[in-house]
Amino acid sequence: MSKRLFNSVVMGGVLALAVGMAATPAVAQGKISVPLLLCPAGCGPTEGDTILMVQMIKEGSPVTLLPQETPGYMYNIREMGQERNWKRFVFSTEDVLIQLAMKWGGTPEMKEFLPEAVPVRFKLLYGETWWAQGKFFATFDPNIRKISDLKGKRISLGLRSQSDWGVFSRIVLAEYGITPQNSDIRHLTPAALTQQLIDGSTDAAVSVFGMEPNMKEWLIGGPLRQLEASGKPLRYLGVEKEMIDRINKRYGTTFIHTVIPAGTLPKQPEPLPVGLVRGYKAAHPDFPAEAAYQIVMAVAKMAPKLRDLHILWKIWSPELMLAGLSDENVHPGAKKAFVELGWWDKARNFPAMTYPK
């Protein structure tokens, strides 16, 4: 069976199982099964959390997360704004997305992506990755040296239902004066937009990598590896700190700016300035505390082994799980787990995710 077919079979089975289990987290023979809203296949977390699910089943964990492919994080937060889902699901999201959904949903600036506000103070379970996609771009064109050079060009982005790939990339481009009115901006899946760049039918595209707070481990996404394997002269287009600061001032968000050391990414001869968001597993405040507790305890127990088994878990650390968490934003069940693990004090070493005022 081909890898693609295998992934389709696995995710199809997971989706069917998740749909079947989509009631209040079910306790059957002492086991808790919780559907987990993720993103399109190929985005990264879908594959990583499928590996986690298998390990949970193998080890007889009290809780099993059931990965469910979705159109993306924008879709997730809108679905989680529906009361019927508050006690049923956990979901993948990001600090900036929670902030934008609460304050900017339904506004002219965000209506294309968030038709309505989602004024919910979702609670964080644990951090999983710091994501850079949408806050830098890639090209093969030697005449394109900076993002401002993309004005009037063909630019392939992710779907409008994808926060980093499709929405945050538009926010960054707009800060440079690049919009659908003056440039050919296309919204596609990660696989399609990457192939467009390789084929030469677009001039630049978003790509993907993830990292962790200590900047020691790196998760190079499949689309970026695909660009590397093309053999073409890959070039990166970074985002200056001034632009990230302007976006944060405009929207009240907490995008992080950093500079990626030369040689970290494929074919990266120079330091690359990028924006980052912090990715989390989250839940509604009404999500059962016992289920949240068991999820965090299971991940904390299994992640060290998964870290050694698969590249998608290589960046895991207790610090990554806790970065951005605070007494205000953490789910009570998750905090209980971190306290029992003796890790909770680590959260004080990082700026907390804040809710908009």
N, C-alpha and C positions, 0 to 999 in steps of 0.2 A: 504494500500500500504506500502511495506517495505521501511525503510529509504534508503537502497541502490537503490531500484528501483526508489524512489522519486527523489534522487539525479541525477540518470541517465536521468530521464525524464526532470528535470529542465535544466541540462547541455546540453542535446540534443536540447531542445528548444532554449536555449541561443545561442548555436553554429549556429543553423539554422538562427536565427535572425541576429546574427553577420555577417554571410556570406551575408545575404541579404542586410545589411546596410554597407557593406565594401567599400563604396565610400568615397569621401571627406566628413568629418562629416556633416551629412545631417540636414538641418533645415526644419522641417515639423511642421506647426502650431506653430512656435516659439520655437520648442524643438530641441536640438542638441543631436544626438545619436552617440556614439563613441565606436566602438569595442575595447576591452581591451585584449591583449594577456597575458595569465597567465602561467599555468603549468599543469601537469597531475592531474586528480581528486585525492583528498586525500592529496595534497601537503600543503593545508592550505589557501593560498590566494584565490584560486578558490571559496571555500565556503564563505569566508569572503566577497568577492566582489559581490557574488550573493546576499547576504543579503543587501549590499549597493545598488545594482541595484533595488531591490524590494522597498527599502525605497525611492529612487529617484523617482520611478514611483508613489508610494503612495502620496508623498508630491508635485507632479507636478513640479519637479525640471526642470530648463531650460536646463539641460544636463542630459543624462542618459548614464552611462557606461554599455556596454554589455559584460559581462565576456565571454571569449572564451578559452576553454581548449586547451592547446598546449603540445607538448612533453617536454617543459621545457624552462628555461631561456636562455640556449645556442641557442636553436632554435629561440627564440624571437629576440635576438640581430642580428642573421644572417638575419632573415626576415626583420628586421628594417634597415638593410644595403641596402635594395633594394629601389630605388628611388620611385617606385610605391606606397610604403607604408608610405612615409614620412608625407603626409598630412592626412592620413586615420586613423592611429591607435595610441593608447598609449599602453605602455607595462610595465610589471613588470620586474625589473632588479636589479642590485646591483653595488655599487661603484667599487669593485674589478673586476667584469665582464666587465664593460666598459673599465677599464684599460687594462685588458688582451686582449680584442678583438681589441683594437686600436693598440697595440704594438706587441702582440705575436701570433695573428692569422696567420696560415699558416707556423709557425716555427716548427722544429722537436719536440719541447717540447709540442706544443699545437695542432698540425695538426690533431691528432686523434679526437679532440673535436671541434676545430675551423679550418676547412680546409683553410680558407682565412681570412685575416685581415678585420676588420670593422672599418675603420679610421674615424669614425663619432663622433663628440663631442655632444653626446646626451645631452639634457637639462632635468633637474630634475623638476618634478612637486611637489612631496611631499614624505617624508619618511614614511614608513609604519611599518617596523619591523627590528630589528637587529637579524640576523639569526645565529645559532650556528651549525646546522647540517653540517656534513662533516668535522668539526673541533674538534670532539670528537667521541668516538666509544663506543659501548655497547657489553657486553659479559655475558654469564652465567658460563663460565669456571673459576674456582677459581685459576687455574694455570696460567692464563693470567692476569698479573698485570699491564702491561704497553704496549704502542703501539708497541714498539720494539719486544715484545713477539709474535707479529702477523706474523712475517716473517716465511714463509712456511705454514701458516695456510689457512683456507677457510674464505674468507672475502666477505660479501655481501654489495655492494654499490648501489647507485641509477643509473639511466640511464645516458648514456654519454651526453644526451641532457639536463640534469639537472645540473646546476652550482654547488650548494652546495652538493647535494646528491651524484652526480657521478663524478664531475670534481675536485672540491676543495678537496674532500676526497682523490683522487688520488695524488694531489699535496702534501698533508700532508703526506700520506704514503710514497711517494717517498723520502721525506726529511729524513725519517727513514730507507731508503734503501729497502723499500718494494715495489715490482713491479710485474706486471703480469708474468715476467720471473722467479721469485723465489717464488711466492705465488699463490694460487687459488683465483683470484679476479673475482667476478661476478657482472655484471651490470643488475639490476632488478628495477621494480617499487617499491615505498615505501612499498606498501602492501605486495608484494612478498618477498622482502628482510627481512621484519620484521617476516613474517611467517617462513622463512627459519631458522632464529635464534631460534624461539620458538620450531620448530620441531627438532632442533639439527643437521640439515644438513649443517650448517655453524658454524664457531667458533666465529665470531664477525660480527657486522654490524653497519652501521650508524643509528642514530636516530635523533630526532628533538625537539628543543624548540626555542622559540623566546623571545625577551626581549626588553626593551626600555632604553633610555640613563640614566635614574635615578636609574635603577636596583631596582625598587619597584614593578613592575608588571611583570608577567611571563606568557608566552603562552606555555603550555605543549602540544605538538603535539599528535595527535591520535596514531601514531605508538609507541611513548614512553609510552602512557597509556596502549597500548596493551601489551607491554613487562611487565609493572607493573602488569597487570591483570593475566599474565600467572602463577603467584605464584612462579616463579623460582628466584634464588638468583642473582638478577640483579647487575652487576658491571659496573662502568664507567671507560673509559680509556681517560685521559686528554692529552692535548697538551701543552708542556712547552713553556714559553715565548721565550726562545732561538730559538725554531723551527719556531715560527711565525716571529721573527725578521729575521731569515735567509731567509725565503720565501719572505718577503717584500724586502730584499736587492737583492735577486736574480731576482725577477720579477718587481720590482718597484711598488708594490701594497701597499694597505693600510689596510690589515687585522688588526683587533684590537685584542689585547689579554686582557683577564680579568680572574678573579677567581670567580666562582659561589659559594656563601656561602653554607655550609653544610645544608641539609634539604630543599633546594629549589626545587630540582627535586625528583621524586619518588625514594625511597630507596637509597638516597644519604647521607651516613653517614659522608663523608669527603668533604672538599672544592675541587672543580673541576676546573682545569685550562683549558680554551677553547679559540679557536679563534672565531672571529665574523666578519661578513660583514654587511653593512648597506643596507637594501632593500628599493627600491624606485619605485614609478610610474614615468615614464619618457616618453619623446617624442622627435621627431626630431626637430631641430630649425625651420623648415618650418611648423610645426604643427600650426594651427590657434591660435593666441593669445587669442581671445575671448573664444574659447573652453577650452583652458588651464585655463583661469581665472575662468570660470564657474565651472569647475571640482573641483578646489581647494576650491572655495567658498561653493560648495555643501557639500564636505567632512567636511570642518570646521563646517558647520552648523549642519550636521546630526550625526557626529561621537560621540558627547557627549551622545546622546540618544542611539546610537548603543552600546556604551560602557557599558551602563546599561542593555542592552537587551541580549547581546550575548558574550560569552567568547572570540571569535575571535577578538573582538574589545576592550577587556579589557585593553590592553596595550596602547591604543591611548592617545596622549596628543599633545598640540601645539608644545612642544619641540621635540617630535618624528617626527612630520611633517617637522620641520625646521633643525634638526641636519644634518650637512654636506652640506647644501645649501650655496651658495655664489653668489655674483654678476656675477662671471664668469660662473657658471654651472647651474644657475636656468633659467627656461623658463620665458621670459618676462611676459607672461600672468599670470603665477603662482606668480611671484614677485608682480605684481600689486595687486593680491588678498591678499597676505600676508601684504602688506603695508596698504591696506584699513582695514584689520582686526586689525592692530596695533601690529602685531606679528613679523615683519621682524627683529627687533633688536635682537630677541632671537637667530637668526642664528649665531651671533657673539660668542656665548657661546660654540660653538663646532668646532672642526677641520673641515675644508671644504674638500669635495671630490675634488681631483685634477686630471687633465688629465695628461697622461704620456708625457714626453718630447721627 
